[in-house]
């Protein structure tokens, strides 16, 4: 189910006009990335310990803000609702929301912006 979810989600990501270009600029070969994401989501959802990496480090230099994370979550939710039984989709989405919030806060801090409660990171001109 994780592999189906991840593949379906990234098919949508690659077609998306907002976040697709962010991924396309950084991922030359999709299959190795998908394999890492299978391990990542297995670790996040099932606590399998399969993923060994630093997601924050990979995301800090990205030119993204709250709007990108909102779109990422919307695409992920749509994919999860299509692929997973409701209880599994809810489980994935709860974790995805935490991950998005953490990455957004980290990226903001990396730009010298400390977000307060319920604040979102918006890049200048966004």
Buried (B, 14 or more C-beta within 10 A) or exposed (E): EBBEBBBBBBEBBBEBEBBBEBBEEEBEEBEEBBEBBBBBBBBBBEEEEBBEEEBBEEBBEBEBBBBBBBBBBEBBBEBBEEBBEEEBBEBBBEEBBEBBBEBBBBBBBBEEBEBEEEEBBEBEEE
